[in-house]
Each structure stands twice: as C-alpha cells, then as structure tokens.
Amino acid sequence: MKEKLIIIGSGPAGLTAAIYAARANLEPFIFEGFQAGGIPGGQLMITTVIENFPGFPDGITGPELMANMREQAIRHGARMIVDDVLETDCSARPFTLLSANGETFTADALIIASGAVARRLPLDSEVRLWGHGISACATCDGSLPVFRNRELAVIGGGDTAIEEALHLTQFASKVYLIHRRGELRASRVMQKRAKTNPKIEILWNKVVEEFAGDKMLSGLRLRDTVTGESSVLPMAGAFEAIGHVPNTAFLKGALELNILGYIVTRPGSTATSVAGVFAAGDVQDHKYRQAVTAAASGCMAAKEAEMWLRDQGFEG
Ligand SMILES: Cc1cc2nc3c(=O)[nH]c(=O)nc-3n(C[C@H](O)[C@H](O)[C@H](O)COP(=O)(O)OP(=O)(O)OC[C@H]3O[C@@H](n4cnc5c(N)ncnc54)[C@H](O)[C@@H]3O)c2cc1C
C-alpha cells in the first residue's frame, strides 16, 4: 500500500504527530504497534494517574489520556492499524516497511515514534506489585501522596538513578540508592551530589531478591553480593532506574543510531540521517522521557514532514 506519510507508534509522540499531520491534510497512516515494543497507546497505558500533563488540573489516567489523543487524531482523519513494523528500508524513496502481518507498505515520508521500554527486574513479586509502590519513573510518580515523607529506594547506579534519587529527596524522609556493585557508574559530579546529600544513603553490593508486600510494597529483601547474606529493609516505594531499551530493532541499519540504540536527530530538529525520515519521542530522547516532551517532538516531526513533503512537490 502506498501512503504519503506513515507514523510508527501510537504513544504521545506518534498521536500528536498524527493530529498535526491529519490537520495538514497529509492523511497519515499510523502503525499503532501490537507487541514488539510495548502496546498500542505506549508506555502511559501501563500507568495510573498522570499529574504533570498540562491541561488536567485533577490529573488524568494514562489510558484515558491516550484514548483522548487517539480519538482526536481519528476525528481529524488519521487512519490506524494495530500491527508492528518488522523491517524498514530507507535506502530508496518511497521508503518501504514490512509489517508483522506480512504486508508491504511504502511512504513518501516517515515519522518514527516507536518509544522505548523501561528495563525491569525479572521478579514475580515485581510484576505483582508494579504500580503499587514500584515504578520506573520518579519524575512521574515521586510526588504522589503515598510516597511523601516515607523511606524510598532507587535501584541502579548510573546518572539516571542518581537524578531519580535527588528528585525524590524533595518528598521522601530518606532515599536509599541500591547498587549491585561497590562503585557507581555515574559521572563524578553526580556521584558527589549523591554522596553529599544528607537524605541519600547508598547501599553497596546489594541486589533485590524480592519485593515484599500484600497489596502495596512494604519492603525489599536484599542480598549482599559479597557476603551472600539476605535482609529485609522496610520501604514504601521503589523506583527502578536500570535503563531503557529504545524500540529500534526494526530499523536494522536503516538510520544512524547512537551507541545506546537511540535514533540520532539533528539538534533542534526531528530530522534523522535520512532525508524524509523524522523521529520523535523517547526513541530519540534518553534525557527527558516525558509525555509532554514526546508530544512536543511529535508536533515538530509532523511540521517538518509537512515542509519536507511540500519541498519535494507532494502537496498536502
Ligand atoms: C510506568 C510509567 C509511568 C509514566 N508516567 C509518566 C507521567 O506521569 N508523566 C509523563 O510525562 N511521563 C510519564 N512516563 C513517561 C512517558 O510514558 C513516556 O515519556 C512517553 O510515553 C513517550 O512517548 P512516545 O510516544 O515517545 O513512546 P511510547 O509511549 O513508548 O509509545 C511507543 C509506541 O510505539 C509502538 N511501537 C513500538 N515498536 C513498534 C514497532 N516495531 N512497530 C509499530 N509500533 C511500535 C508502541 O506499541 C507504542 O504505541 C511514564 C512512563 C512509565 C513507563
């Protein structure tokens, strides 16, 4: 099937791009995803209330926000399919995509908004208590009433883990930084900030063996990787900061990626290494990773795709 513009992903980035592109008469066709990199609607589908997306003073649930964005895109003429993209060929125009259903699609322009997936600890207790005291985003969930003036843990040892721990010190009575090694991976300056913050205590050489709690997290069972001893530490909240995996496997050499697998975009733009291919949201942003920044870059991608198509002589 031949399309003018195909958008890959239906998170905040993909659906915002869809709204803008549809209103510019580009008749966008959206791969909502299926199971290759999360689910249709993206990462916000697995969270409860969003308190920091502008326009919702009382907050809004993630699934409700995404349903609204989807409805808005469809109302303006966007077309959608629940399917994954398996392969992409950007070596010639029109660009070619192979879907998981085995169909081939071509497009004059592409917006890739396939997001990223937060790495999670492979424990049954983690799955059971996910969203009930366990989160992968302190910026998103740290200020919730349930975590205020309580003892919280951040699991990880990189810059992101320390950012999360520092952020939590504004709300928590104490923050434990749980790290499996005897030294942090984070930059020197971040290490210093963590080590000198009176609210942060670093627990070295510890791995989480189990998240304890019935309906809500109540503690962590930690194993010391040097002595092998286990102990339980009471805890009201745990934030996993063990990295994200960008959903770029279906690109396989089609575009320039950075060392972590994120799509490289030109500074201040959503343009990628291939003219006519734009990238928006978490798949090209490992710094901010927020719904509003993803949505904003989705808007940029749609506007840049519109200008690019016009310059190529494809009228909107
Ligand atoms: C638990 C949790 C809570 C969060 N809470 C907040 C919050 O309160 N506030 C906030 O601002 N941010 C929050 N975030 C972060 C926010 O969800 C992300 O920054 C945002 O969703 C990124 O949007 P995106 O559109 O770039 O990607 P995603 O939301 O990751 O969407 C990616 C889309 O691409 C699709 N896809 C992936 N691979 C393929 C493929 N091969 N083919 C086709 N489609 C594909 C997926 O199905 C999905 O539809 C939270 C994240 C998590 C995990």
The ligand as an ORCA input file, in Angstrom:
! r2SCAN-3c Opt
* xyz 0 1
  C       5.149      3.480     34.413
  C       5.382      4.765     33.675
  C       4.784      5.920     34.148
  C       4.989      7.128     33.484
  N       4.380      8.237     33.964
  C       4.551      9.418     33.326
  C       3.922     10.606     33.811
  O       3.239     10.603     34.847
  N       4.131     11.755     33.117
  C       4.918     11.806     31.991
  O       5.035     12.871     31.388
  N       5.536     10.697     31.529
  C       5.380      9.513     32.166
  N       6.020      8.397     31.712
  C       6.895      8.509     30.533
  C       6.027      8.523     29.249
  O       5.171      7.417     29.279
  C       6.907      8.489     28.018
  O       7.850      9.537     28.057
  C       6.061      8.622     26.761
  O       5.059      7.623     26.721
  C       6.914      8.515     25.500
  O       6.063      8.615     24.413
  P       6.460      8.038     22.974
  O       5.295      8.350     22.108
  O       7.794      8.522     22.586
  O       6.629      6.462     23.149
  P       5.744      5.301     23.847
  O       4.740      5.840     24.780
  O       6.769      4.359     24.333
  O       4.964      4.678     22.595
  C       5.642      3.928     21.645
  C       4.653      3.367     20.636
  O       5.362      2.728     19.586
  C       4.795      1.453     19.329
  N       5.835      0.594     18.754
  C       6.997      0.197     19.314
  N       7.677     -0.617     18.462
  C       6.912     -0.701     17.337
  C       7.060     -1.380     16.090
  N       8.114     -2.158     15.816
  N       6.076     -1.236     15.177
  C       4.990     -0.451     15.420
  N       4.804      0.218     16.577
  C       5.748      0.085     17.516
  C       4.283      1.003     20.694
  O       3.292     -0.003     20.555
  C       3.706      2.318     21.211
  O       2.445      2.524     20.648
  C       5.829      7.172     32.342
  C       6.425      6.004     31.859
  C       6.211      4.808     32.509
  C       6.859      3.547     31.996
*
